[in-house]
Amino acid sequence: MGLVTKKDVLKFVGIDGLAIEDKNIDFIISGVEKWIQEVYCSRNFASDDYKERYDGTDSDILFLDNFPIISLNRLSIWTDEAIQIKNTNTGAHASVSVNSTSVVLYKDGVTNSLPFSTYTTLTNIVAAINTISGWSASLVLSTYGTYPSTILLEKYGLQCINNNEVYLIMPDEGEDNFELYPKEGKIVLSGGLFPPGNRNVYVEYSAGYADIPTDIQLATMILIKNIHQRRNEESFGATNYSVTGMSASFEQDLPLQARQILDGYRKLLVL
């Protein structure tokens, strides 16, 4: 879902009717929306589901990337080993990866993908791996067998040739003693700290707005109109709308009215 509709933008810009062709308007809308969320405010506004890993803060506070929080399904600190896997061949190259949709086995240019949509439990994943020549897998604990395969966390290029055992991991048991501040996207542990570590905190949650606030829509359309008018007046190149190049040109041209609105939605960077 975008921040604004093309129909509303055309009215705001002053182009009467959708029949009027403007080859750049879609590009400007997309670029402005992307810049506002990814660069200026550093957050997504539309409601969505997230599975994210964070570095432990060595404090009792953790700020999530997206907010306001609609629901929080899981907060876990550290991980558990779920599946042991190896390739029994020697003198070759083999690795295993987990991405957002599949377990991927790679050996000497041959890739086997096991999608979570097909192999829905950890038992299914293990059984599928064991049917592929040269591959061997087992559950770390038999009780993990009924867990959904989507619980596996992303890992890439784990080298497992010559019977080298590697492990696919999942989040540890969820925490149950914390306070959630939905509006700020803040989690506060009660009686403990988020231990320092690399991506050792896992959070599964939903966040964003079901309906984009009207002031965000207004700020977006003000910036779109400003950029559109400048394009017509100056005919500057499309490179000014690129993801890498838009920051300087957009912020330089950000009208005061839009800036005042968007400043209220910027994510504060916590050092």
N, C-alpha and C positions, 0 to 999 in steps of 0.2 A: 504494500500500500504506500503510495506516495504521500507527500505532505499536502499537495494541492492537486486539483484537477485541471486538465488542460482547458476545459470550458471556462472555469473561473479565472484562469490566468488570461485567456484571450479577452474576457470582459474587462479585467483590471488593466491590462495593457492598452486596451482601446481598439482592439481588432474585432470588428463586428462579425460574429458568426464563424462557425467551424469550417465553412467552405473557403475562407480566405487561407491561402497557402503561405506559410512562412517556414522555409526550410530549416531555420535555425531554432525555432521556438521549442521543439521537443528536446533538442540538445541542451539548450539553456536551462530548461526546467530540470532535466536530469542532473546537469552539472551543479546547479544551485542547491538542489536537495542533497546531493552527495556531499558537497562542501560544507553545508550547514551541519549535517549530522556527523560526518567523519572528521572534519577539520576544526570547525569553529566550536561546536558544542561537545564533540567527542562522545556521542551517545546516539542510539537509535530511538526514534520517537514512537513508531508504530508498535503495537503489541506483538510480541513474538516469544518463542520458547528458547531457552539457552541452556547449554551444558558447557560450563567454563571451568578452567583451572587457574588458580592464582598462586602467587608466591606468598608464603606465610609472612606476616607483617611484624612478628615479634611483639605484638600488642594484642589487646582484646578486641580491636576494631578492624573490620574489613569492609571496604566500599566496593560494591559491585559496579560493573561497567555500564549497566543499563538500569534505568529506573523511570517512573515509580514501579515498585515491585507489586505484581498482581498476586503471585503465589510463590512459595518456596517449597520444593518437593524433597530436596536433600541437601544437607551440608555435611561433608565428610572431610576429615583431616587424615592425611597419609593414604596409602593404597595397600591392597592385598594382592598376592599372586593368585591368579585364577586358573590358568592353563599352562602346563609345561609342554614345550614343543621342541622338536629337533629334526634335522635331516640326517639320515643315516649314510649318505654318500660321502666319499672322500675325494680330495683333490679337485674339488669344483667350488662353485660359489652358490650359496643359498641364503635367503633371508626371509623374515616374516615381518609384516607390517599390519597395523590396524588403523583404518581411517574411519571417517564418520559413518560409513555405510557397510563396510566389509572387513573381513580378514583376508589378507593378500599374501599368498605364498609365491616366492620367486626363486627359480633355479636356472642358471645358465640361459637366460633369455626367455624362459617359459614361465608365464604367470598364470596362477590359478586364483580366482577371486571367489570368496564364499560370502555372499551378501547376507546381511542380518535378516532381510525380508524373507529369505528362503530358509535359512538355518536359524531358527528363532530362539533356541536355548543354547547354553554352553555345551550340553550333551550333544546336540545336533552338530555344533561346530567341531567338536572333538571327533565325532564319528566320521564327518566328512573329510577331515584332514587325514584320518587313518586309511581312507580308501585311495589316497593319492600315492603313487609309487615313490618310495624314498622318504616319506614323511611319517612322523610318529607324534602323537599328542595324547595327553591324559589330563584329567582334572586334578588339581592340587588337593581338593577335598571332594568326596563324592556328593556331599550336600550342596555343592555349587551347581550341580547338573541342571536343576530346574530354573536357574537364574536366566533372565533374558540375555541374549547375545549382545544387545545394545548396551549392556552395562560395561563392556570392555572399553578401556580408555585408549586414546590414540597413541600409537608408538610406530616408529618407522625404522626399517632397515636393520632389524635385530639379526645379527649374523649367527646362523645355526648349522653350518656345515660340519661334517665329520662328528656327528653326535654331540655337538655343543648345545647344551640345554639352555633355552631362553624361556622367559615367562611373559605371558599376556596378563595384564593387570586390570584391576577394577577398583572403584572407590572402597575405602574402609567403611565400617559401620557408621551410620549417620550420627551426628551430634544431636543431643536433645536438651541442652541447657544453654540457650542463647536467646537474645532479644532481637527482633527484627524491626527496623524503622523503614517502612515501605516508601515513604515520600522521598527520603534521602538516599535510598538504596544502601543502607548501612546495616551491618550485622555486628552485634556486640556479644562476645562470649561472656558467660557468667562464671566467674571463678577460675578462669584460665586464659591462655594466650594462644593466638595463632602462631605456632612455632615457625621460626625462619626455615626456609627451604625453597627449592625450585618446583613450582607448580604442584605443591603438596596439599593444596586446599581445593576441593571439588565442590561446585555449587550447581544445582539443577533448579532452574526457576523460570518464571514467566514475568515479563516486565513490559512497560510501555503504555501507550494510550490507545484505548479502543477507538476513540474519536480524537483526531489531532486537535489540540486547543486552537481556538480561533486566532489568538494573537500570534502563534507560530505560523499559521497559514498567512496572516497578514504580512509578517516579516518576510516570509518566503516570496510572496508576490511583489513586495516592494523591491527586493533585490533583483528578482527576475525582470521587472519593468525597467529598473535602472540599467541593468546589463543590456537588455534588448534595445533601449534607446541609444545607449552608447555605441552599440554595434551599428545601428543605422546611421548615427552621426559620424562615426570615425572609421567604420568598416575594418576594425581590427580583426586579426586572424582567429580561427577556431582554436588555435593552441592555447589561447587564454582561458579556455574552458576545460582543458585537460586536468586530470586528477593531480598531476604533479605540478602544474603551472597555475592552477586556479587560485591557490591560497593568496598569493600576493595581489593579484588583480582584483579578486573579489573583496578581500578585506580593505584594500585601498578605496574601493568604490562603495563600501557598505554604508548606506545612508544612516544618519543618526537615529531615525525612528526605528529602523530594523535592528540596529545595534542595541538600542535600549531594551528591546523585547528579548532578543536572543541572549543577551548577557544574563538574563534571569534564568536561563536554561542551560548555561554552560556547566559542564562537569568540572568541579574543582580538583586540581591535581594535588594529591596528598603525598608529600615527600617522606 
